[in-house]
Amino acid sequence: MTIHLLKIDSDRLKEVAQNIKQYELRRYDRDYKVGDILELNETKYSACEVAYGSPLIYTGISIYRKIVHVLQGPTHGLMADWVILSLAQLTQTEKSEIQLIGDHHASNPA
């Protein structure tokens, strides 16, 4: 299992947190696999605002989701370097595993 650290706009984070949005459309710039975890980290400014010069600032709010399906382009109008990741909430066991990983990193900084 890999944990992918990703930026997410505030409005999108709220939709994922409320289970309204259960997917992520992402550039295929890493090896996403079923069972991997996304750590979605909220940013103060949207990706568009950052592209136009606003600073990249994290709010400190993040949520975790598990990848349950990967649709990789090119297919169904999806370009070759893009994926749609179907997401699910983590089980209690998965949440505990992530907490252990986080505790380990906090006590053993690189």
Summary of the structure (lengths in Angstrom):
residues: 110
radius of gyration: 14.8
end to end distance: 20.3
largest distance: 45.5
contacts: 275
relative contact order: 0.21
helix: 26%
strand: 39%
